[in-house]
Amino acid sequence: MNKSTTDPRRRISLFADLIDYVRLAWRLLTDPRVPGWVKAIPVLAVLYFFSPIDLLPDWAIPGLGEVDDIAVLLLALKMFVDLSPDGAVREHLNDLLGRAEQPYRADSAAESNVIDAPYRVLDDENLK
């Protein structure tokens, strides 16, 4: 057996990661930067979960009937976060994980080739 599946700490980590993912999704649902059609994805998944209509009926295939509901919820959660604006996801994720986002600095390495200085235009007569 694979050590990652038998290690209890790894199972706890997966569960904690799932909880953080759900918390991130909740924050994105309340964020006005996320479009309404993207917010419809988790709402529709929850409606499917509680709906009596299933792809695999719970009574027809015991065990697999419940798994398809959970799979749809997890897929919708992943799709919702993936389709949300990157800036909003990054901001909420950093806030959830307790990391401060680095502010934009104009004097960063990408801007280091810019020289800011006063100048004046000389016409050709002044050059002679």
C-alpha positions, 0 to 999 in steps of 0.5 A, a space after each residue: 500500500 502507498 504510504 500517502 494513503 496510510 499516513 493519518 497526517 496525510 489524511 488530515 491534511 487532505 481534509 484540512 485542504 478541502 475545508 480551506 477550499 470550501 472556505 475559499 469558494 464561500 468567499 468567492 461566492 460573496 465577492 462582487 468581482 466574480 461573475 454571476 454565471 460563475 456563481 451559478 456553478 456551485 448553486 446548481 451543484 448543490 441543487 443537483 445534490 438535493 435533487 431526486 434526479 440522479 445520474 446514478 440512482 442511489 437505490 440502483 447501485 448501492 454505494 456508487 449512487 452517493 459517490 456520483 453526488 459527491 463527485 459532482 459537488 467536488 467537480 463543481 467546486 473546482 470548476 468554480 474556483 478555476 473560473 473565478 478571476 485570478 486576482 480575487 482567488 489569490 487575494 482570498 487565498 492569501 487571506 485564508 492562509 495568513 499570507 500578506 500579498 506583496 504590494 506592487 512596487 514601481 521600482 521593481 526589477 522589471 522597471 529598473 531600466 527606466 531613467 527618470 530625468 528632466 529634459 529640454 528640446 533643442 532646435 537645430 539652430 541652437 546646435 550650430 
